[in-house]
Amino acid sequence: MVHLVRYALNMILSQIDVLLIGKPKAFHADGTMSAMARTPVDRPVFLGKNGFEGDQVADPAVHGGADKAVHFYPAEHYPKWIAHFAAEKFVHPLLDQAGAFGENISACGLLEDNVRIGDQFRLGRAIVEVAQGRQPCWKLDHHFGVHGLSGAVINSGRCGGYFRVIEEGAVAPGDSIQQVHAAEHDWTVARTFHLLIGGGHRAEGAKSQLRALATLETLAESWRTRAAKLAG
């Protein structure tokens, strides 16, 4: 069952607790670069169609672009990951502060089962739209130094997501997050992620859902393509 909270339009959902930007740095002994280790800023930053001014990605073929302009990650997940590691008698230092998952925005209230593809929010002077969830890869494992973490993210559904930018403008830490448009469907980030990434496409009756998702115009193009391929 999809858990869905219908936020009232123009309601202040929460605020940006931490705003982070970064540039590619040496990441792996094989020469791979990554911008996952972003740094908090304490000033307004201009948000353009392809992301925050000064924020870069290492591999534009799979990261960045209009559908992945801003990576958000729910702050509510941090205690869950701390508990996840504590169960293995391990305290991970990356979880001491926001940014562990490479996010640009750390905030409460943007949980995957509450926000839908196409929902729009005002951040400072900008307006953004939910475009897709974040699919983790081996870089997350390497960043944490924990084999299998990306699989744990997929299994848990605690993926976070990406915004595209509808209206450009300056965004600052402490700015409110206000919903200004509610998508008229129930394709939450959680439901979409489970179907396309989490194995839901193998369930009975999934083909019709995949075909419907492939036509959802506000879904990132790469995920619409994936939905169409999985639908056969």
N, C-alpha and C positions, 0 to 999 in steps of 0.2 A: 504493500500500500504506500502511495506517495504521501509523505507528510508535507503539507503546504500551508504556509501562513500568508494570507492576503494582506499585504501592507496597504494602509490607506495612502492614497496619492498625496503628495506634498508633506507627508509625515517625515520628520527627522528620525531616521533609523538609528543612527549612532554618529560617531565622528572618526576621523582618521587619527588613529593613535600614533602611528609612525609612518613616515613617508621615506622611501629609500630609493636611491639611484646608484648606478655603478657602471663600470666599464670592464671589458674583457681583461682577464689576468691569466697568467700561467696556472694551469689547473692539474695537469697530469704529466707524468714523465715522458709520455709519447708526443708531447708538444701541444696537446689539446688545450684550447683556451676556454674560459667560461666567465660570465659576468654574474654568476649566481651569488657571489659574496658582495651584496649591495650594502651601501652605507647610509645610515639615517641622516636626514638633512633637517635643519631647523628654520627654513626659510621657504617662501613661495617658489614654486617651480612651474614654468610654463608647460602645459600639456598640449602637445600637438597631435595630429592624426596618427603618427607612428610612435607616440610615446612621450615620455618626459624629456625635456631638454637636458642633454648631458648623459642620459641613460642609453646604453648601447647593449647589443647582443653579440655573442661571439660567432654564431652560425646563423646568418639570416635565412638560410634555406629551411630551417625548422623552427626558428625563434623570431620573435618580433613581427613587424608588419601591422597592417591596420586591424586585423582580427585578434592580434595579441599585443595591443598597444600598452596595456596596463595589467600586470599580474596582481591579483588580490588573493589574500589567504586569511581565512577566519582566525582571529586571535583565540577563539574558544577552543581551537584544536590543540594549542600548546600544552595545556594540562593533560590532555589525553595522550599526547606523545611522551610527555614526561612519565606518565604512569606506565605506558608501553615499555619504555626502557627500564623503569624501576622494577618491573616484573622480572627482568633479566639481571637485576642487581647492578644496573648501570645508570650513571648520571651523565647525560650528554651536555657538554658546555654550550653547544650551539643553541640550545633551547632556553638559555638564560635571557635572551632578548629577541625581539622581532627580527625577521630577515633570514631565519634559518632555512626557509624553503625558497629563497630567491625572490620573494615578493616585493613589489613596489609599494603596496598598501597593506598595512596591518590594521584591522578594525574588527569589532564585534558586529554581529547582525547580518553578515553576508553568508550565512550557512548554505551549503549546497542544496539542501532539501527545502529551502525557503525561497531562493531566488531562481527566476526562470530565464531561459534564453530569451533575449529581447526586452527584459526589464531595463528601465533607464533610471539613472540616478544623477543628481547634481552633486559634484565634488567641487567645492569652492566656486570658481567661475566657469567650470567646465561641466559638460553633460556627457556621461558615458553610458554604454549599453552592454549588457552581458552577451558575450559572443560564443563562449565555449568553456568547458572545464580544462584543467591543466593535466596533460598526460605526462607522468613522471618517466624518467629514463635513467640509464646507468649513472649519469652525472650526479643525481641525487644521492645514490649509494656512495659514490666516491667523495662527495662533499661532506657527508656525515662520517665516512669511513665505516659504514655498516652495510654489509652485503645483504641484499634482500629487502632493503627499506622501500624501494620503489614498488615492489610487490605488495608490501604491507599497506602502502598508500592506496593502491588499487583495490585491495581487498576491503579496506576500511571505508573507501569512498571519500576520504578526507583530502580531496584533490585541490581545492581552491579553484580559481578560474581566471578568465581574461575578459577585460573590457575592450571594446572598440570605442573610439572617440566620436561623438556626434557633434559636439560644440567644443572648440578649443578654448583654453583659458588657464589662468594661473590657479594652482592648487597648493595648499599649505598644510602642514601638520596641525591638527586641531580643527580643521574645517569639518563642517557637518556633512553627513551623507543623507541625502533627501531623495526619496523616490518620487519621480515626476511622471513616470509612465509604467503601467502594468501590462505585461504581455497577456493576450487573451487566449491562453492555453495552459496546459499543466506540464509542459516540458521543463522541469526544473533542471538545474545543473546536475543534481544527483541522479535523476532518472536518465538523463541523456548520457552521462558518464558510464553508468552501469550498462546501458544497452550497447554502447559503442566500444568501451574500453574494458569494462569489468566482467565481460562474458555473458551479458544478458542476451546477446544476439543469438545464442545457441538454444534459448528456451523455445518451447512450443508457442507458436503464434507470434514470434518476434518479427517475422518477415513483414507483416502489415505495419507494425510500428516503425520498422526501419524505412519502409517506403514513405510513410508519413513524415518521418524526420528528415528524409532526403529533400523534401519540398519546403522545409521550414526556412524561410528567407533570412531570418535574423540569425540563424546558426552559421558559424564560421564555414567558409567555403570548403576547407579541407575536411571538416567533419561531415558536411553534407555529401561530399564525394565518398567518404568512408561508409556512410549509411547506405548509399546506393550500391556500393560494391558488396557489402555484407548482405544486402537484400537479394543480390543475384540478378 
